Amino acid sequence: MEAWLELRLLGYIVAIAEEGSISGAARRLRLTQPTLSRQLRELERRLGSELFARAGSGLVPTAAGEALLRRAVHMLADAEAALNDVRLAAEGKTGRVTVGFAGSAINGALGDALGRLRAELPDVHLSLVELFDDAEMSAGIMDGSLDVAVQRLPVRDARLATRVWAREPLTLFLPARHPLSTTREPAPVSVLGEIPLVLWPRESAPHAHDEITSLCHHAGIVPRVAARGRTVQTILALVSAGFGATVMADSYRVLHREGVASRRLAGTSTALHLVWRAGDTDPLLTRFMTALNTAKPRPRIERTGTHAPDDERS
């Protein structure tokens, strides 16, 4: 398009065609009739073609006018769409957010929140990435492959901003036929000394491993490790087979593994953290974080019994 052929001039052509007269278009555009007539004559001079012809008491587009009119309608619509896209982006209502998350998060608070966010931010594309390593999630925030992470244990780094987003109880998962499964009352941490444990290997899940061993340590218990598993499904299968019990976030109860019973551990909780790039002022991220905080459920935490230390990394 010639640089002088402004969107403003295209709007004039559309208005004249739709109103059928220069006087009607001038009123609509809030211009004087002589001004609009002068603009039309100048445009026709530059194009070397008449754009409108008399038909009775009004004006109709010529063949050249029809050709320009068809283009003008599309170009004006595209321009309006572009301005709308800019407005929505500036307001944080459109775009893509890549979210890294731990498996236990999606089973509980995060799964509920994301469902609500899809309804609240319909024009935002949520790209979800499941990761099993907290350090990998923190690294993803720093290298830009993730915009926000919901994880248990953020890396301490000046490039990261973190805050505790939600908490949930820790729960003892044990064989359904074990004597400790006969009641649903919260169990004291001391029961971890009464049954062998199925743990995550520390090299693959250091936070989950250390969370259990720390509970034992603070209760004066030396854990008896019966088996190890690298996935939730494997660990729960080993529990169902009678190898021992395990401790995981309470949200894993939704899996309803056959042969496995559950009891909350009294006075314990585990934290989910939001992690994002420090100083990131992207309006979409700001709106997403606000919506995520609003959407989160607030689970009731058991407060009876011995308290194990909660992780505070914010």
C-alpha positions in Angstrom: 0.0 0.0 0.0 1.3 3.5 -0.9 2.4 5.3 2.2 0.0 8.2 1.6 -3.0 5.8 1.4 -3.8 6.0 5.1 -6.4 3.9 6.9 -8.2 7.2 7.5 -8.8 7.6 3.8 -10.0 4.1 3.4 -12.5 4.8 6.2 -13.7 7.8 4.2 -14.3 5.6 1.1 -16.3 3.0 3.2 -18.4 5.8 4.8 -19.3 7.4 1.5 -20.2 4.0 0.0 -22.4 3.0 2.9 -24.1 6.4 3.3 -24.5 6.9 -0.5 -23.5 10.6 -0.3 -20.7 12.9 0.8 -23.0 14.8 3.1 -24.2 11.7 4.9 -20.6 10.4 5.3 -19.4 13.8 6.5 -22.0 13.8 9.3 -21.1 10.3 10.3 -17.4 11.1 10.3 -17.9 14.5 12.0 -16.2 16.3 9.1 -17.4 19.3 7.0 -18.7 18.4 3.6 -16.1 20.5 1.8 -13.3 18.8 3.7 -14.5 15.3 2.8 -15.1 16.4 -0.9 -11.6 17.7 -1.0 -10.1 14.5 0.5 -12.1 12.4 -2.1 -10.9 14.5 -5.0 -7.3 14.3 -3.9 -7.5 10.5 -3.5 -9.0 10.2 -7.0 -6.3 12.4 -8.4 -3.5 10.2 -6.9 -5.2 7.0 -8.0 -5.9 8.4 -11.5 -9.5 7.0 -11.3 -12.9 8.2 -10.3 -14.2 6.2 -7.3 -17.8 7.3 -7.2 -20.4 8.2 -9.8 -23.8 9.9 -9.6 -26.8 7.6 -9.5 -30.1 9.5 -9.0 -29.7 11.7 -5.9 -26.8 9.7 -4.5 -23.3 8.2 -5.2 -22.4 4.6 -6.1 -18.9 3.2 -6.4 -17.4 2.9 -9.9 -15.5 -0.3 -10.9 -12.3 1.2 -9.5 -14.3 2.3 -6.4 -15.6 -1.3 -5.9 -12.1 -2.7 -6.1 -10.8 -0.3 -3.5 -13.9 -0.7 -1.3 -13.4 -4.5 -1.1 -9.8 -4.1 0.0 -10.6 -1.2 2.4 -13.2 -3.2 4.3 -10.7 -6.0 4.9 -7.8 -3.7 5.7 -9.9 -1.7 8.2 -11.1 -4.9 9.9 -7.5 -6.2 10.1 -6.4 -2.9 11.6 -9.2 -3.1 14.2 -8.3 -6.6 15.0 -4.6 -5.7 15.4 -5.5 -2.8 17.8 -7.7 -5.2 19.8 -4.9 -7.7 20.0 -2.6 -5.0 21.3 -5.1 -3.9 23.9 -5.8 -7.5 25.1 -2.0 -8.2 25.3 -1.4 -4.9 27.2 -4.2 -5.9 29.7 -2.8 -9.4 30.0 -5.9 -11.1 28.5 -4.3 -13.0 25.6 -1.1 -14.9 24.9 0.6 -18.0 26.2 1.7 -19.0 29.7 3.9 -22.1 30.1 3.3 -23.7 33.5 5.6 -26.3 35.0 4.2 -28.4 37.7 4.8 -31.4 40.0 2.5 -34.4 39.6 1.1 -34.1 43.1 0.1 -30.5 42.4 -2.1 -31.3 39.5 -4.0 -33.9 41.6 -5.0 -31.3 44.0 -5.0 -27.5 44.3 -3.5 -26.8 40.9 -5.9 -29.0 39.0 -8.8 -27.2 40.5 -7.3 -23.8 39.9 -6.4 -24.4 36.2 -9.9 -25.5 35.5 -11.2 -22.2 36.8 -8.5 -20.2 35.0 -9.5 -21.7 31.6 -12.9 -20.2 32.1 -11.6 -16.8 33.5 -8.9 -16.3 30.8 -10.4 -18.0 27.7 -8.0 -16.3 25.2 -4.9 -17.3 27.1 -3.3 -20.5 26.0 -2.1 -22.6 28.9 0.8 -24.8 28.0 1.4 -27.4 30.8 4.7 -29.2 31.4 4.9 -32.0 34.0 8.3 -32.2 35.6 9.5 -34.5 38.4 12.6 -32.5 39.5 12.2 -29.3 41.5 15.6 -28.1 40.3 14.7 -28.7 36.7 11.5 -26.6 37.2 13.5 -23.7 38.7 16.0 -24.0 35.8 13.2 -23.8 33.3 12.0 -20.5 34.8 15.6 -19.1 34.6 16.2 -20.1 31.0 12.7 -18.9 29.8 11.3 -22.3 28.8 8.7 -21.9 31.7 6.9 -18.8 32.8 5.7 -20.0 36.1 6.2 -23.2 38.1 4.1 -24.8 40.9 6.6 -26.9 42.8 7.6 -28.1 46.3 11.1 -26.8 46.6 12.4 -23.8 44.6 16.1 -23.3 44.1 17.5 -20.4 46.0 18.5 -17.9 43.3 18.3 -14.1 42.9 16.8 -14.6 39.5 13.7 -16.3 41.0 10.8 -14.9 42.8 8.8 -17.4 45.0 5.9 -17.5 47.4 4.0 -20.2 49.2 0.8 -20.7 47.2 -1.0 -23.5 48.9 -0.6 -26.1 51.6 -1.9 -29.6 52.1 -1.5 -32.3 54.7 0.9 -35.1 54.4 -0.7 -38.5 54.4 0.4 -42.0 55.3 -0.5 -44.6 52.6 -0.3 -48.1 53.9 -1.5 -51.6 53.0 -5.2 -51.9 53.4 -4.9 -55.0 55.7 -2.3 -53.4 58.0 -3.6 -52.9 61.6 -2.9 -49.1 61.3 -5.5 -48.8 58.6 -8.4 -49.8 60.9 -9.1 -46.1 61.7 -9.3 -43.0 59.6 -8.3 -40.7 62.4 -5.1 -38.7 61.8 -2.1 -40.7 62.9 0.8 -39.3 64.9 4.2 -39.1 63.2 5.5 -41.8 65.6 3.6 -44.5 63.6 6.4 -44.2 61.0 8.5 -46.2 63.4 6.0 -49.0 63.4 6.0 -50.0 59.7 8.7 -50.3 57.0 8.7 -47.5 54.5 8.7 -47.3 50.7 10.7 -44.3 49.7 11.6 -42.4 46.5 15.3 -42.8 45.6 17.0 -39.6 46.8 18.8 -39.0 43.5 15.5 -38.8 41.6 13.3 -37.0 44.1 15.5 -35.4 46.8 12.7 -33.3 48.3 10.2 -36.1 48.7 12.8 -38.4 50.1 14.1 -35.8 52.6 10.6 -34.8 53.6 9.9 -38.3 54.9 13.3 -38.8 56.5 13.1 -35.4 58.2 9.7 -36.3 59.7 11.3 -39.5 61.1 14.4 -37.6 62.4 12.3 -35.0 64.3 10.2 -37.8 65.8 13.4 -39.6 66.9 12.7 -42.5 64.5 15.3 -44.4 62.4 13.3 -45.3 59.3 13.3 -48.8 58.0 13.4 -48.7 54.2 11.7 -51.7 52.7 11.7 -50.7 49.0 12.1 -47.7 46.7 10.1 -46.6 43.7 10.6 -43.9 41.0 7.0 -43.2 40.2 3.8 -42.7 42.3 2.3 -45.8 40.6 5.2 -48.0 41.5 5.4 -46.8 45.1 1.6 -47.3 45.6 1.9 -50.8 44.0 4.6 -51.7 46.5 2.5 -50.5 49.3 -0.5 -52.5 48.0 1.7 -55.6 47.8 2.5 -55.2 51.5 6.1 -54.0 51.4 5.4 -51.1 53.7 3.9 -47.6 53.9 4.8 -44.3 52.3 4.2 -40.7 53.0 3.0 -38.4 50.2 0.9 -35.3 49.7 -2.7 -35.8 50.7 -3.9 -35.0 47.1 -2.6 -38.4 46.0 -5.6 -40.0 47.7 -7.7 -39.2 44.6 -5.8 -42.0 42.8 -7.8 -44.6 44.9 -5.2 -47.4 44.5 -6.8 -50.8 45.3 -5.3 -52.4 48.4 -4.0 -49.1 49.8 -5.5 -47.3 52.8 -4.7 -43.7 53.9 -4.4 -41.7 57.1 -3.4 -38.1 57.4 -0.3 -37.5 59.5 -1.3 -35.2 62.3 0.3 -31.8 62.5 2.1 -32.0 59.2 1.8 -30.2 55.9 3.7 -29.7 52.7 3.8 -26.5 50.7 3.4 -25.7 47.0 5.3 -22.7 45.8 4.7 -20.4 42.9 8.0 -19.6 41.1 8.6 -17.0 38.4 11.3 -14.8 37.1 12.2 -12.0 39.5 11.3 -8.6 38.0 9.1 -10.0 35.2 6.5 -7.3 34.5 4.7 -9.1 31.6 1.0 -8.0 32.1 -0.1 -11.5 31.1 2.0 -13.1 33.8 0.8 -10.6 36.3 -2.8 -11.3 35.5 -2.2 -15.0 35.5 -0.6 -14.9 38.9 -3.4 -12.8 40.3 -6.0 -15.2 38.9 -4.1 -18.3 40.1 -3.9 -16.9 43.6 -7.7 -16.1 43.5 -8.6 -19.5 42.1 -6.7 -21.6 44.5 -8.7 -23.7 47.0 -7.8 -23.3 50.7 -7.7 -26.8 52.1 -8.1 -27.3 55.8 -4.9 -28.4 57.5 -4.9 -30.8 60.4 -3.3 -29.1 63.4 -3.3 -31.8 66.0 -0.4 -33.8 67.2 3.4 -33.2 66.7 4.3 -30.5 64.2 6.9 -31.4 61.6 8.8 -28.4 60.1 7.1 -26.9 57.1 9.2 -25.9 54.2 9.4 -22.1 53.8 11.3 -21.0 50.7 9.5 -17.8 49.9 
